[in-house]
């Protein structure tokens, strides 16, 4: 049954979750679509606070039935699926400190501004066993609706840090013997350099200008994905990231003992 024990929030409250200010004030963000919500339900069921639905389906969470026009006014997609979850926002995303346990493979995104690219990279990182993602402050906020949608529910599968102190956090990791490996158009190495890295920070740069001189200078290695320059001058950053992350996992699989 729908939860009638609490006063209904105005629809404007949900609409404000499309902005960072609104998300921080509410401590929540929106996830659209049944598959993405089920993914979060499987990973972190306690993070789901409330559901908005146009169907008669029963849910094990407080939920509110809304009309098609109401859910369209809340959702960012042109053709919403009739189901939206209000999910607890991990406020530590905006902290200036690393988590106590960082994991072996990390992704560092510098000034990647397209939320679709950021969300896709987070989804790919989760799929290829990366533990966390560091984002500079000029990156798209990972909890914008388009980014959450592109992550397909993977947004809570790994830790995130989006902060103006991102470079300091990367430096701290390097002092812990992590290797910063930069993906560039003119790197001296091929992606095979990813194979032998246990404590890896994979750095990907802005869609237009790539990585900054600061990151390039700090990186211990630079590599390039070999492509046919006659066919295309470069790859989309999300595509490049997917290739690199696959290669890093492929080596993990190759080093496992065969039965």
C-alpha positions as CSV (number, residue, x, y, z in Angstrom):
1,X,0.0,0.0,0.0
2,X,1.2,3.6,-0.6
3,X,2.6,5.2,2.5
4,X,0.0,7.6,3.9
5,X,1.6,8.1,7.3
6,X,3.7,11.1,6.2
7,X,2.6,14.4,4.6
8,X,3.1,14.5,0.9
9,X,6.0,16.6,-0.4
10,X,5.1,19.1,-3.1
11,X,6.3,18.1,-6.6
12,X,8.6,21.1,-6.5
13,X,10.7,19.3,-3.8
14,X,11.4,16.5,-6.2
15,X,12.2,18.9,-9.1
16,X,14.8,20.6,-7.0
17,X,16.8,17.4,-6.9
18,X,17.8,18.1,-10.4
19,X,20.2,20.8,-9.0
20,X,23.2,20.3,-6.8
21,X,21.9,22.8,-4.3
22,X,18.7,20.9,-4.0
23,X,20.4,17.6,-3.7
24,X,22.7,18.8,-0.9
25,X,19.8,20.4,0.9
26,X,17.7,17.2,0.7
27,X,20.6,14.8,1.1
28,X,19.1,12.8,-1.8
29,X,19.1,12.4,-5.6
30,X,16.8,10.8,-8.2
31,X,17.2,7.5,-10.0
32,X,14.9,6.9,-12.9
33,X,13.8,3.5,-14.4
34,X,13.1,0.1,-13.0
35,X,16.4,-1.6,-14.0
36,X,18.6,1.2,-12.5
37,X,16.5,1.2,-9.3
38,X,16.7,-2.6,-9.0
39,X,20.4,-2.4,-9.4
40,X,20.6,0.0,-6.4
41,X,18.1,-2.2,-4.5
42,X,20.5,-5.1,-5.0
43,X,23.6,-3.2,-4.0
44,X,22.4,-0.8,-1.3
45,X,18.7,-1.4,-0.5
46,X,18.9,0.9,2.5
47,X,19.8,3.9,0.3
48,X,16.3,4.0,-1.3
49,X,14.1,6.4,0.7
50,X,11.0,6.7,-1.4
51,X,9.5,5.8,-4.8
52,X,7.2,7.7,-7.1
53,X,5.3,5.4,-9.5
54,X,2.5,5.6,-12.1
55,X,1.7,1.8,-11.7
56,X,-0.3,-0.3,-9.2
57,X,2.8,-2.4,-8.4
58,X,3.5,-2.8,-4.7
59,X,7.0,-1.9,-3.4
60,X,8.8,-2.7,-0.2
61,X,9.5,1.0,0.3
62,X,7.4,4.0,1.0
63,X,5.9,5.0,-2.3
64,X,3.6,7.6,-3.8
65,X,1.4,7.1,-6.9
66,X,1.6,10.0,-9.4
67,X,0.1,10.7,-12.8
68,X,2.0,10.5,-16.1
69,X,2.1,14.3,-16.4
70,X,3.5,14.6,-12.8
71,X,6.3,12.1,-13.4
72,X,7.2,13.8,-16.7
73,X,7.6,17.1,-14.8
74,X,10.0,15.4,-12.4
75,X,12.1,13.2,-14.8
76,X,14.9,14.4,-17.0
77,X,14.1,11.8,-19.8
78,X,11.7,12.6,-22.6
79,X,9.9,9.3,-22.2
80,X,10.0,8.4,-18.5
81,X,9.4,4.7,-17.5
82,X,6.9,5.6,-14.8
83,X,9.1,4.9,-11.8
84,X,11.5,7.2,-9.9
85,X,13.4,6.5,-6.7
86,X,14.6,9.1,-4.1
87,X,18.0,7.8,-3.0
88,X,20.2,8.9,-0.1
89,X,23.0,11.1,-1.4
90,X,26.5,9.9,-0.3
91,X,27.7,13.3,1.0
92,X,31.3,12.0,1.4
93,X,31.5,12.4,-2.4
94,X,32.2,16.1,-1.8
95,X,34.8,15.6,1.0
96,X,38.4,16.5,0.6
97,X,39.7,13.3,2.1
98,X,40.2,9.8,0.7
99,X,38.2,6.8,2.1
100,X,40.0,4.6,4.6
101,X,40.2,1.8,2.0
102,X,40.8,3.0,-1.6
103,X,41.2,-0.3,-3.5
104,X,43.7,-1.4,-6.1
105,X,42.4,0.4,-9.3
106,X,41.1,4.0,-9.4
107,X,39.9,6.3,-12.2
108,X,40.9,10.0,-12.2
109,X,38.7,12.2,-14.4
110,X,40.0,15.7,-15.1
111,X,37.4,18.3,-16.3
112,X,35.2,15.9,-18.2
113,X,32.1,18.1,-18.6
114,X,29.6,15.9,-20.4
115,X,27.4,14.2,-17.8
116,X,26.8,11.3,-20.2
117,X,30.5,10.7,-20.5
118,X,31.0,10.8,-16.7
119,X,28.1,8.5,-16.0
120,X,29.3,6.0,-18.7
121,X,32.8,6.0,-17.3
122,X,31.5,5.4,-13.7
123,X,29.4,2.5,-15.1
124,X,32.4,1.1,-16.9
125,X,34.7,1.5,-13.9
126,X,32.2,-0.5,-11.8
127,X,32.0,-3.2,-14.4
128,X,35.8,-3.6,-14.6
129,X,36.4,-3.8,-10.8
130,X,37.7,-0.3,-10.3
131,X,37.1,0.7,-6.6
132,X,36.7,4.5,-6.9
133,X,36.6,7.6,-9.1
134,X,38.3,10.9,-8.5
135,X,36.7,13.9,-10.3
136,X,38.0,17.4,-10.5
137,X,35.5,20.2,-9.6
138,X,35.1,21.1,-13.3
139,X,33.8,17.6,-14.1
140,X,30.0,17.1,-14.4
141,X,28.5,16.4,-11.0
142,X,28.0,12.6,-10.8
143,X,24.6,12.9,-9.3
144,X,23.0,15.1,-12.0
145,X,20.1,13.3,-13.6
146,X,21.8,12.6,-16.9
147,X,24.9,11.3,-15.2
148,X,22.9,9.0,-12.9
149,X,20.9,7.8,-16.0
150,X,24.1,7.0,-17.9
151,X,25.5,5.1,-15.0
152,X,22.6,2.7,-15.2
153,X,22.3,2.3,-11.4
154,X,26.1,1.8,-10.9
155,X,26.5,5.2,-9.2
156,X,26.7,3.7,-5.7
157,X,28.8,0.7,-6.7
158,X,32.1,2.4,-6.0
159,X,33.3,5.4,-4.0
160,X,33.4,8.9,-5.6
161,X,35.3,12.1,-4.7
162,X,34.5,15.3,-6.6
163,X,36.6,18.1,-5.0
164,X,38.7,21.1,-5.8
165,X,41.5,19.3,-3.9
166,X,41.5,16.4,-6.3
167,X,45.2,16.9,-7.3
168,X,46.2,16.7,-3.7
169,X,44.3,13.5,-3.3
170,X,46.1,12.0,-6.3
171,X,49.4,13.1,-4.9
172,X,48.6,11.5,-1.6
173,X,47.8,8.2,-3.5
174,X,51.1,8.4,-5.3
175,X,52.9,8.7,-1.9
176,X,51.1,5.4,-1.1
177,X,52.8,3.8,-4.1
178,X,50.0,4.2,-6.6
179,X,51.1,4.7,-10.2
180,X,49.4,7.5,-12.1
181,X,49.1,6.5,-15.8
182,X,47.9,9.1,-18.2
183,X,46.0,8.4,-21.4
184,X,47.1,10.9,-24.1
185,X,47.3,11.3,-27.9
186,X,51.1,11.2,-27.9
187,X,52.1,8.8,-25.2
188,X,55.3,6.9,-25.4
189,X,53.8,3.6,-24.2
190,X,51.0,1.4,-25.5
191,X,48.1,0.3,-23.2
192,X,50.0,-2.8,-22.3
193,X,51.5,-0.6,-19.6
194,X,48.2,-1.0,-17.7
195,X,48.7,-4.8,-17.4
196,X,51.3,-4.8,-14.7
197,X,49.9,-2.2,-12.4
198,X,48.4,-3.3,-9.1
199,X,48.0,0.1,-7.6
200,X,46.7,2.0,-10.6
201,X,45.3,5.5,-11.1
202,X,44.1,5.7,-14.7
203,X,43.9,9.4,-15.7
204,X,41.5,10.6,-18.5
205,X,41.2,14.2,-19.6
206,X,38.7,16.8,-20.9
207,X,36.8,16.0,-24.1
208,X,38.4,18.9,-26.0
209,X,41.9,19.5,-24.6
210,X,42.7,16.2,-22.8
211,X,44.8,16.2,-19.6
212,X,46.4,19.4,-18.3
213,X,50.2,19.9,-18.1
214,X,50.0,19.5,-14.3
215,X,48.6,16.0,-14.6
216,X,50.9,15.0,-17.5
217,X,53.9,16.1,-15.5
218,X,52.8,14.3,-12.4
219,X,52.0,11.0,-14.3
220,X,54.7,8.3,-14.1
221,X,53.6,6.9,-17.4
222,X,51.9,8.1,-20.6
223,X,50.3,5.8,-23.1
224,X,48.3,6.0,-26.3
225,X,45.6,3.7,-27.7
226,X,46.9,3.0,-31.3
227,X,44.2,3.8,-33.9
228,X,44.0,4.5,-37.6
229,X,44.5,8.3,-37.8
230,X,43.1,8.3,-41.3
231,X,39.8,7.0,-40.0
232,X,39.6,9.2,-36.9
233,X,41.9,11.6,-35.1
234,X,40.8,10.5,-31.7
235,X,38.3,8.4,-29.6
236,X,35.5,9.7,-27.4
237,X,36.8,9.8,-23.8
238,X,34.2,7.3,-22.6
239,X,35.3,4.9,-25.4
240,X,38.9,5.3,-24.6
241,X,38.2,4.8,-20.9
242,X,36.3,1.6,-21.6
243,X,39.2,0.1,-23.7
244,X,41.7,1.0,-21.0
245,X,39.7,-0.4,-18.2
246,X,39.0,-3.6,-20.1
247,X,42.7,-4.1,-20.7
248,X,43.5,-3.6,-17.0
249,X,41.0,-6.2,-16.0
250,X,42.0,-8.6,-18.8
251,X,45.5,-8.8,-17.3
252,X,43.9,-9.7,-13.9
253,X,42.2,-12.5,-15.6
254,X,45.3,-13.7,-17.4
255,X,47.3,-13.9,-14.2
256,X,44.7,-16.2,-12.5
257,X,45.9,-19.9,-12.3
258,X,44.2,-22.1,-14.8
259,X,42.3,-25.1,-13.6
